[in-house]
């Protein structure tokens, strides 16, 4: 297969193993853990060109390029990562990982539990937080010899991680890009997450989280959870343009099977998701969303939480995002401005809703490229990462 000229091409993930115990915010300890990582571009001699990509709820380490010659679909953010793209791999060394608790190679619920005869962790895997993820990302940085990131970038739940980086490790990143995100979830968002979780927990095939040991999985619950989530990721206008009230067969069938195109789409998305994502991971990820609040240890003041940040910020929201509305991004911007921190903010007119951050919308891409720049000194002699 011939890949596009602006693609990073074939990529091979690498597993980083950490044998030291990891203390988590929930007061539990992981005796050891693995992180699955992909890198694109080359790290320069003074390690000044490294960019960290933080993934959203259902994301993973495969952010760009292809795993096989016959792959038809590239990584989840291939639209923005590659030579000549907004996150230019001819200038930057880009690192993408799958967080702990995930199901794409990093230690999570499907991994063997060394304290239980190496059976899958299942429901015994501890609840993790955004702060825990950032802590492991800092450990990965140390392992890779990266003392400071040129930028930490994330959309949605990934944006929360980027924000947490700026608070917890203020001297370890030069730039922070927070896209379609929020300083903490609203009650409505927590409610959506709870409906999704209950869809999984109430599935008879869930088996209290031990479905793998019962040679089963909660397919129906996962399908419903994804359907609920997917509705919130799209705007009403996007759904109207994509589906309207179009009927699959052109006629009313007067039954409860699929009749409208939007029903067919949601069922297809749910079916695909249920085959590729672990149910316990979904529960963990949604709880991490619910728990996120960097102001919690700063007297519930976002302004105080942002006081000691040292990096430059780019905050991006989208007009039709009703999951994390522009007003939530503006809360972050206001906290930064009140602390006299350098911040650029764009509210971009886009019709795709919350999912807009995944699309190469021209103004969005142009702004991201301009913020990241690409100074000539970043083209220093490449250095191999071991």
C-alpha positions in Angstrom: 0.0 0.0 0.0 1.2 3.5 -0.8 0.5 5.9 2.1 -0.3 9.6 1.8 2.8 11.9 1.6 1.7 13.6 4.8 1.3 10.3 6.8 3.8 9.0 9.3 3.3 5.7 7.5 3.8 2.3 9.3 4.2 2.6 13.0 5.0 -0.1 15.6 3.8 0.4 19.2 6.3 -0.2 22.1 5.5 -1.4 25.6 7.3 0.4 28.5 7.3 -1.7 31.7 7.5 -0.1 35.1 8.4 -2.5 37.9 8.1 -0.1 40.8 4.9 0.1 42.8 2.5 2.9 41.8 0.5 4.6 44.5 -2.9 5.8 43.3 -5.2 8.5 44.5 -7.7 5.9 45.7 -5.1 4.7 48.2 -4.4 1.5 46.4 -1.2 0.4 44.8 -0.4 -1.2 41.5 2.6 -3.5 42.1 3.8 -2.8 38.5 2.3 -1.5 35.2 2.9 -1.3 31.5 2.2 1.6 29.1 1.7 1.0 25.4 3.3 3.9 23.4 3.7 5.1 19.9 6.1 7.7 18.7 6.3 9.7 15.5 9.2 11.9 14.3 12.6 12.1 15.9 13.8 13.4 19.3 16.5 16.0 18.8 19.7 16.1 20.7 18.6 18.4 23.5 15.2 16.8 23.8 13.5 20.2 23.2 11.0 19.1 20.5 8.9 16.5 22.3 5.1 16.7 22.3 2.8 14.5 24.4 -0.7 13.6 23.1 -3.3 12.6 25.7 -6.2 10.6 24.6 -9.9 10.9 25.3 -12.3 8.3 26.8 -12.2 5.7 24.1 -8.8 6.7 22.7 -5.5 4.9 22.9 -1.8 5.1 21.8 -2.5 4.7 18.0 -3.0 8.4 17.2 -1.4 8.5 13.7 -0.2 6.3 10.8 -0.9 2.7 10.1 -0.1 -0.6 11.8 -0.3 -2.7 8.7 0.1 -2.3 4.9 -3.5 -3.1 4.3 -5.0 -0.9 7.0 -7.8 1.2 5.7 -8.1 3.5 8.7 -5.2 5.4 10.3 -4.8 6.5 13.9 -7.5 8.5 15.6 -5.8 11.9 15.2 -4.1 11.3 11.9 -5.8 14.4 10.5 -3.5 16.6 12.7 -0.3 14.5 13.2 2.2 13.9 10.4 4.8 15.6 8.2 3.6 19.1 7.3 0.4 18.8 9.4 -0.5 21.0 12.4 1.5 18.7 14.7 4.4 18.5 12.3 6.4 15.3 12.7 9.2 16.6 10.5 9.8 19.1 13.4 8.5 17.4 16.5 8.9 14.1 18.3 5.3 13.1 19.1 4.5 10.6 21.9 1.0 9.0 22.2 0.1 6.5 24.9 -2.7 4.3 26.2 -3.3 5.2 29.8 -3.4 2.6 32.7 -6.9 1.3 33.1 -7.2 1.1 29.3 -7.7 -2.0 27.1 -5.1 -1.4 24.3 -2.0 -2.9 25.8 -1.4 -0.8 28.9 -2.1 -2.4 32.3 -5.9 -2.5 32.9 -8.8 -4.7 33.8 -8.0 -7.3 31.1 -4.4 -7.6 32.3 -3.2 -10.5 34.6 -3.4 -9.7 38.3 -0.2 -10.8 39.9 -2.0 -10.9 43.3 -4.7 -13.3 42.0 -2.9 -16.1 40.2 -2.6 -13.9 37.1 -6.3 -14.1 36.4 -7.6 -10.9 34.7 -8.0 -8.0 37.1 -11.6 -7.5 36.0 -13.5 -5.5 38.6 -10.5 -5.7 41.0 -8.6 -3.2 39.0 -8.4 0.1 41.0 -10.2 3.2 40.0 -7.7 5.7 38.5 -7.9 9.4 38.1 -6.6 12.0 35.7 -3.9 12.8 38.2 -2.8 9.2 38.3 -2.5 9.2 34.5 -0.4 12.3 34.5 1.8 10.8 37.2 2.5 7.8 35.0 3.0 10.0 32.0 5.7 11.9 34.0 7.3 8.6 34.8 7.3 7.8 31.0 8.9 11.1 30.4 11.7 10.3 32.8 12.2 6.9 31.1 12.4 8.5 27.7 14.9 11.2 28.9 12.4 14.0 28.3 12.8 16.5 31.2 10.4 19.1 29.6 7.7 18.7 27.0 7.6 21.3 24.3 3.8 20.8 24.5 1.2 18.6 26.1 -2.0 18.4 24.0 -5.4 16.8 24.5 -9.0 17.0 23.5 -12.0 16.2 25.8 -10.7 13.9 28.6 -7.2 14.4 27.0 -7.6 18.2 27.6 -8.2 17.5 31.3 -4.9 15.6 31.4 -3.1 18.5 29.7 -4.7 20.9 32.2 -3.6 18.6 35.1 0.0 18.6 33.7 0.1 22.4 33.9 -0.9 22.3 37.6 1.1 19.3 38.8 4.3 19.7 36.8 4.4 23.4 35.9 8.1 23.4 35.0 7.9 20.3 32.8 6.0 21.7 29.8 6.4 24.9 27.7 3.0 24.9 26.1 -0.4 23.4 27.0 -3.2 22.8 24.5 -6.7 22.2 26.0 -9.3 21.4 23.4 -13.1 20.9 23.8 -12.6 20.3 27.5 -13.7 21.5 31.0 -12.3 22.2 34.4 -14.8 19.7 35.9 -17.9 17.9 34.8 -21.4 19.4 35.2 -24.1 17.4 37.0 -25.7 16.7 33.5 -22.4 15.2 32.3 -22.1 13.0 35.4 -25.7 11.9 34.8 -25.0 10.9 31.2 -22.0 8.8 32.5 -24.1 7.2 35.1 -26.7 6.1 32.6 -23.9 4.6 30.5 -22.5 2.8 33.5 -25.9 1.4 34.5 -26.4 0.0 31.0 -23.3 -2.1 31.5 -23.7 -2.9 35.2 -27.3 -4.2 34.6 -26.4 -6.4 31.7 -26.9 -10.1 32.8 -23.6 -10.9 31.0 -21.6 -8.5 33.1 -21.2 -11.1 35.8 -20.2 -8.5 38.4 -17.3 -7.6 36.2 -15.9 -11.1 35.8 -17.3 -11.7 32.3 -13.9 -12.8 31.0 -13.7 -15.7 33.5 -17.3 -16.6 32.4 -16.4 -16.6 28.7 -18.8 -13.8 28.2 -19.0 -10.0 27.8 -21.8 -7.4 28.3 -22.4 -6.7 24.7 -25.9 -5.2 25.1 -24.7 -2.9 27.9 -21.7 -1.7 25.9 -23.9 -1.0 22.9 -26.3 1.1 24.9 -23.5 2.9 26.7 -21.9 3.8 23.4 -25.2 4.9 21.9 -25.9 7.2 24.8 -22.4 8.7 24.6 -22.4 9.0 20.8 -25.6 11.1 20.9 -23.9 13.6 23.2 -20.8 13.8 21.0 -22.7 15.1 18.0 -24.6 18.3 17.6 -28.3 18.5 16.6 -27.3 20.2 13.3 -24.7 17.5 12.5 -27.3 14.7 13.1 -29.9 16.6 11.0 -27.5 17.0 8.1 -26.2 13.5 8.3 -29.5 11.6 8.8 -32.5 14.0 9.0 -35.6 11.8 9.3 -34.5 9.5 6.5 -36.0 6.0 6.6 -33.8 3.0 5.9 -36.3 1.3 3.6 -38.2 4.4 2.6 -41.4 3.3 4.3 -42.7 3.0 7.9 -42.5 -0.6 9.1 -44.8 -0.1 12.1 -42.5 -2.1 14.4 -39.5 -1.7 16.8 -36.7 -2.8 14.5 -34.5 -0.2 12.8 -36.5 2.2 10.6 -34.7 5.6 10.7 -31.1 6.0 9.4 -30.0 7.5 12.7 -31.2 4.4 14.5 -29.1 2.2 12.1 -26.1 4.4 12.6 -26.3 4.3 16.4 -26.7 0.6 16.5 -23.8 0.1 14.1 -21.5 2.4 16.2 -22.6 0.5 19.4 -22.0 -2.9 17.8 -18.5 -1.9 16.6 -17.6 -0.4 19.9 -18.8 -3.5 21.9 -16.3 -5.6 19.9 -13.3 -3.5 20.5 -13.6 -2.0 24.0 -13.6 -3.5 27.5 -16.6 -2.9 29.7 -14.6 -2.5 32.9 -12.3 0.0 31.2 -15.4 2.0 30.1 -16.6 2.1 33.8 -13.1 3.3 34.9 -12.8 5.9 32.2 -16.2 7.5 32.9 -15.4 7.6 36.7 -12.1 9.3 35.9 -14.1 11.9 34.1 -16.5 12.4 37.0 -13.7 12.7 39.6 -11.7 15.3 37.6 -11.4 18.6 39.4 -7.9 20.3 39.7 -9.4 22.9 42.1 -10.2 20.2 44.7 -7.0 20.7 46.5 -7.0 24.5 46.1 -10.1 25.4 48.1 -12.3 24.7 45.1 -10.8 27.7 43.4 -9.7 27.2 39.8 -7.8 30.5 40.0 -5.7 29.2 42.9 -5.1 25.9 41.1 -3.7 27.8 38.1 -1.6 30.3 40.1 1.7 28.4 39.7 1.4 27.4 36.0 4.4 28.4 33.9 3.5 27.4 30.4 1.7 29.2 27.5 -1.8 28.0 26.9 -4.1 27.5 23.9 -7.7 26.8 24.8 -10.1 25.8 22.0 -13.8 25.3 22.2 -16.5 24.7 19.5 -19.8 26.5 19.2 -21.9 23.4 18.8 -20.3 21.4 21.6 -23.1 20.9 24.1 -21.3 18.2 26.1 -18.4 20.6 27.1 -19.8 24.0 26.1 -17.6 27.0 25.3 -18.6 28.5 28.6 -16.6 25.7 30.3 -13.5 26.5 28.3 -14.0 30.2 29.2 -13.8 29.2 32.9 -10.3 28.0 32.3 -9.4 31.1 30.3 -10.8 33.4 33.0 -8.8 31.6 35.7 -5.6 32.0 33.6 -6.3 35.7 32.8 -7.0 36.5 36.5 -3.5 35.1 37.2 -1.9 37.1 34.3 -1.0 33.9 32.6 -0.3 33.8 28.8 -3.4 32.3 27.1 -4.9 32.3 23.6 -8.5 31.3 23.3 -10.6 30.4 20.2 -14.3 29.5 20.0 -14.5 27.9 16.6 -17.7 27.8 14.6 -18.1 24.1 13.8 -21.1 21.9 13.1 -19.7 18.5 14.4 -20.5 19.1 18.1 -18.1 17.7 20.7 -16.4 15.5 18.1 -15.2 18.7 16.3 -11.8 18.3 17.9 -11.2 15.2 15.8 -11.7 17.0 12.4 -9.3 19.1 10.4 -11.4 22.2 10.5 -9.2 24.9 8.8 -9.2 27.6 11.4 -8.7 25.0 14.2 -5.7 23.4 12.3 -4.2 26.8 11.4 -4.4 28.0 15.0 -2.9 24.8 16.4 -0.1 25.0 13.9 0.6 28.7 14.7 0.6 28.1 18.4 3.0 25.2 18.2 5.3 27.1 15.8 8.4 25.2 14.8 11.5 27.1 15.6 14.6 26.3 13.6 16.4 25.1 16.7 14.0 22.2 16.9 15.7 20.7 13.9 18.9 19.7 15.8 20.5 16.3 15.4 18.1 13.5 16.0 18.6 11.3 19.0 17.3 7.7 19.4 14.9 7.0 22.2 15.6 3.7 24.1 
